[in-house]
């Protein structure tokens, strides 16, 4: 199957700093990318949907000014957690969709720890 | 999308078949049954999906009841590496929408 990568795979940052997570589709063009968040022992929760070249659509309760999403190209979407706090510590997962039926693939996830 | 119910956890002996049930009594005619799994600290991995016929691939088999209100994912010869959380998701065909994940079933394959 197609490959989606995330970078970094894990990151530790200090409270108040910002951290950027990249999601790349390696062998296909992703018209849509999704960002999920997963707290320990919980299921994945959708944070936002991004389409290339347009503003992201955020789920209710997700602060768009805190979680900045940029989908500047068909192979790259970035999630920036601004002014991170310990409660932002979580596992962040992206998925990418090519636009063709049944071509949606998940990335390996990024573990964020805010100290 | 229709809601699904799955057991919270299951155990299976290594080498035996793992049968994971899923109830989706409110499924609509155009909704598919998808199965994903998530091994600890990894992203979800696609396993299989089907509409109404039974499906089989190199990973698993999917058995859907005739009334489509429930299904079973079968891992024919479970290994320790199959220990994971298994998610049954019911949704329309994949034309670019997100997936909605429930709590899933935590499968533990025991030696």
Interface residues (C-beta under 8 A of the other chain):
Chain A: X1 X4 X6 X31 X32 X34 X36 X42 X43 X44 X45 X46 X49 X91 X93 X95 X97 X99 X101 X102 X103 X104 X105 X106 X107 X108 X109 X111
Chain B: X36 X38 X41 X42 X43 X44 X45 X46 X49 X87 X93 X94 X95 X96 X98 X99 X100 X101 X102 X103 X104
